[in-house]
């Protein structure tokens, strides 16, 4: 999943979908600062709660130092796809 992150926000939240140069991305805001991987860890925690999956099932695949990141999700793909579709429907 592609995610565009905004660190140092006033709150942790998923804000919808945004168009990036790499293509559509989930827009996320976290309170953590982009130092020592804090914002990346906050993003994984936020996504785990948002999707209802354990944090251990998420891994930052690409973009560790970039605003646009690729997050890999492991687990039951049907269940994850269903949860993701339900959550994304809320942004329509």
KEGUKOL-192223 format. One record per residue (C-alpha): residue in one letter; x, y, z. Coordinates in steps of 0.2 Angstrom, whole numbers, padded with zeros to 4 digits, always signed. Each point is the difference from the previous one (the first is absolute). Layout:
N
AXYZ
...
This chain:
92
X+0000+0000+0000
X+0007+0017-0004
X-0002+0014+0014
X+0005+0018+0000
X+0004+0005+0017
X+0000+0017+0009
X+0010+0000+0016
X-0001+0013+0014
X-0019+0001-0002
X-0012+0005+0014
X-0007-0017+0000
X+0002-0018-0007
X-0013-0004-0013
X-0003-0007-0017
X-0006+0015-0011
X-0006-0008-0016
X+0008-0003-0017
X+0013+0011-0008
X+0007+0000-0018
X+0019+0000+0000
X+0013-0001-0013
X+0001-0019+0003
X-0019-0002-0001
X-0015+0000+0012
X+0006-0001+0019
X-0009-0001+0016
X+0003+0017+0009
X+0005-0002+0018
X+0005+0012+0014
X+0010-0004+0015
X+0006+0010+0015
X+0017-0008+0000
X+0015+0010-0007
X+0010-0007-0015
X+0015-0005+0010
X+0007-0017+0005
X-0014-0008-0008
X-0013+0006+0012
X-0012+0006-0014
X+0001-0017-0009
X-0003-0009+0016
X-0015+0011+0004
X-0007-0003-0018
X+0001-0019+0002
X-0009+0002+0017
X-0013+0011-0008
X-0003-0011-0015
X-0001-0016+0011
X-0014+0008+0011
X-0009+0007-0015
X+0000-0017-0009
X-0003-0010+0016
X+0016-0011-0003
X+0015-0003+0011
X+0014+0012-0002
X+0011-0015-0003
X-0009-0003-0016
X+0006+0017-0007
X+0017+0003-0007
X+0007+0016-0008
X+0006-0007-0017
X+0006+0016-0009
X+0002+0019+0004
X+0007+0000+0017
X+0006+0018-0002
X-0013+0006-0012
X-0018+0007+0003
X-0007-0013-0012
X+0003-0018+0007
X-0005-0018-0005
X-0007-0010+0014
X-0001-0019-0002
X-0014-0009+0009
X+0001-0018+0004
X-0015-0011+0006
X-0016-0006-0008
X-0001+0010-0016
X-0019-0002-0002
X-0003+0006+0018
X+0012+0015-0002
X-0007+0005-0017
X-0017+0000+0007
X+0005+0011+0015
X+0009+0012-0012
X-0015+0001-0012
X-0011+0004+0015
X+0012+0013+0007
X+0002+0008-0017
X-0018+0001-0004
X-0002+0012+0015
X+0010+0013-0010
X-0012+0000-0015
